[in-house]
Amino acid sequence: MGTCRIEAAYNYLTEKVIIKILSMVDDRVKQGEFDHAEANATWANLTGDNEPLLTFC
């Protein structure tokens, strides 16, 4: 880590999570839309944080 910034947003129209990875070294950007389970798994893989990105009531 330390060479990129990771952002997450929720798209209410598609009900999917957008995860964006921005390189701090050059101008590369990777972005993807995920369903809730995929978003939590992807977030955990990218950040090492096992707390879910999304929780449901």
Backbone as CSV, one residue per row, in Angstrom:
resi,resn,N_x,N_y,N_z,CA_x,CA_y,CA_z,C_x,C_y,C_z
1,MET,0.835,-1.180,0.000,0.000,0.000,0.000,0.879,1.242,0.000
2,GLY,0.253,2.377,0.082,0.998,3.618,0.077,1.243,4.164,-1.311
3,THR,0.994,3.369,-2.344,1.187,3.853,-3.707,-0.140,4.069,-4.427
4,CYS,-1.253,3.871,-3.698,-2.549,4.094,-4.328,-3.564,4.564,-3.290
5,ARG,-4.637,5.134,-3.783,-5.758,5.541,-2.944,-6.975,4.762,-3.419
6,ILE,-7.750,4.231,-2.490,-8.922,3.434,-2.835,-10.162,4.175,-2.359
7,GLU,-11.123,4.332,-3.270,-12.372,5.008,-2.946,-13.532,4.067,-3.231
8,ALA,-14.602,4.242,-2.491,-15.807,3.454,-2.719,-17.012,4.383,-2.721
9,ALA,-17.975,4.067,-3.581,-19.222,4.828,-3.667,-20.351,3.860,-3.988
10,TYR,-21.568,4.274,-3.702,-22.731,3.432,-3.979,-23.558,4.055,-5.086
11,ASN,-23.886,3.258,-6.109,-24.718,3.713,-7.214,-26.151,3.269,-6.925
12,TYR,-27.006,4.207,-6.561,-28.382,3.874,-6.206,-29.195,3.396,-7.397
13,LEU,-28.843,3.807,-8.598,-29.590,3.370,-9.783,-29.368,1.890,-10.087
14,THR,-28.122,1.444,-9.992,-27.807,0.043,-10.299,-27.747,-0.820,-9.040
15,GLU,-27.777,-0.163,-7.854,-27.641,-0.835,-6.563,-26.338,-1.635,-6.479
16,LYS,-25.298,-1.065,-7.065,-23.967,-1.682,-7.039,-22.974,-0.718,-6.396
17,VAL,-21.883,-1.283,-5.934,-20.819,-0.501,-5.311,-19.729,-0.254,-6.346
18,ILE,-19.271,0.978,-6.420,-18.180,1.340,-7.315,-16.919,1.446,-6.478
19,ILE,-15.913,0.676,-6.822,-14.618,0.763,-6.158,-13.613,1.274,-7.177
20,LYS,-12.920,2.352,-6.802,-11.958,2.988,-7.693,-10.589,2.968,-7.019
21,ILE,-9.575,2.564,-7.782,-8.191,2.555,-7.297,-7.416,3.578,-8.117
22,LEU,-6.857,4.567,-7.434,-6.103,5.629,-8.093,-4.632,5.496,-7.726
23,SER,-3.778,5.416,-8.727,-2.338,5.311,-8.497,-1.793,6.653,-8.024
24,MET,-0.922,6.623,-7.016,-0.262,7.831,-6.531,1.079,8.026,-7.233
25,VAL,1.459,7.069,-8.079,2.745,7.105,-8.769,2.595,7.668,-10.182
26,ASP,1.526,7.263,-10.869,1.280,7.751,-12.220,-0.221,8.010,-12.367
27,ASP,-0.721,8.111,-13.591,-2.115,8.492,-13.798,-3.053,7.301,-14.023
28,ARG,-2.656,6.116,-13.588,-3.506,4.945,-13.776,-4.697,4.964,-12.814
29,VAL,-5.853,4.555,-13.345,-7.070,4.431,-12.546,-7.745,3.132,-12.939
30,LYS,-8.130,2.338,-11.935,-8.914,1.131,-12.180,-10.222,1.295,-11.436
31,GLN,-11.305,0.890,-12.091,-12.616,1.048,-11.479,-13.486,-0.136,-11.840
32,GLY,-14.335,-0.534,-10.917,-15.257,-1.622,-11.180,-16.525,-1.461,-10.369
33,GLU,-17.617,-2.046,-10.872,-18.886,-2.073,-10.147,-19.133,-3.484,-9.665
34,PHE,-19.533,-3.619,-8.404,-19.681,-4.913,-7.766,-21.007,-5.001,-7.026
35,ASP,-21.559,-6.219,-6.935,-22.703,-6.396,-6.049,-22.179,-6.351,-4.618
36,HIS,-23.079,-6.397,-3.640,-22.686,-6.172,-2.246,-21.649,-7.176,-1.743
37,ALA,-21.851,-8.450,-1.994,-20.912,-9.475,-1.514,-19.550,-9.328,-2.186
38,GLU,-19.563,-9.102,-3.504,-18.299,-8.904,-4.232,-17.562,-7.663,-3.734
39,ALA,-18.305,-6.608,-3.440,-17.694,-5.365,-2.962,-16.992,-5.593,-1.629
40,ASN,-17.653,-6.298,-0.709,-17.033,-6.571,0.593,-15.767,-7.403,0.432
41,ALA,-15.815,-8.422,-0.415,-14.654,-9.283,-0.633,-13.520,-8.512,-1.321
42,THR,-13.853,-7.719,-2.307,-12.842,-6.936,-3.022,-12.197,-5.927,-2.087
43,TRP,-13.002,-5.247,-1.277,-12.482,-4.265,-0.320,-11.516,-4.933,0.651
44,ALA,-11.897,-6.101,1.176,-11.037,-6.826,2.117,-9.721,-7.228,1.452
45,ASN,-9.780,-7.679,0.208,-8.562,-8.069,-0.512,-7.648,-6.880,-0.777
46,LEU,-8.216,-5.741,-1.113,-7.419,-4.566,-1.446,-6.826,-3.886,-0.222
47,THR,-7.588,-3.828,0.864,-7.164,-3.046,2.022,-6.637,-3.886,3.172
48,GLY,-6.972,-5.176,3.201,-6.607,-6.014,4.337,-7.531,-5.810,5.521
49,ASP,-8.565,-4.995,5.343,-9.530,-4.697,6.402,-10.665,-5.701,6.320
50,ASN,-10.859,-6.494,7.374,-11.897,-7.516,7.365,-13.260,-7.002,7.775
51,GLU,-13.348,-5.725,8.181,-14.645,-5.137,8.460,-15.358,-4.952,7.119
52,PRO,-16.641,-5.318,7.047,-17.341,-5.192,5.767,-17.478,-3.732,5.333
53,LEU,-17.355,-3.508,4.061,-17.551,-2.195,3.484,-19.026,-1.816,3.617
54,LEU,-19.901,-2.799,3.383,-21.347,-2.609,3.489,-21.932,-3.590,4.483
55,THR,-22.863,-3.139,5.281,-23.626,-4.013,6.153,-25.097,-3.759,5.906
56,PHE,-25.921,-4.739,6.187,-27.338,-4.626,5.917,-28.130,-4.815,7.188
57,CYS,-29.210,-4.057,7.329,-30.072,-4.177,8.503,-31.239,-5.094,8.201
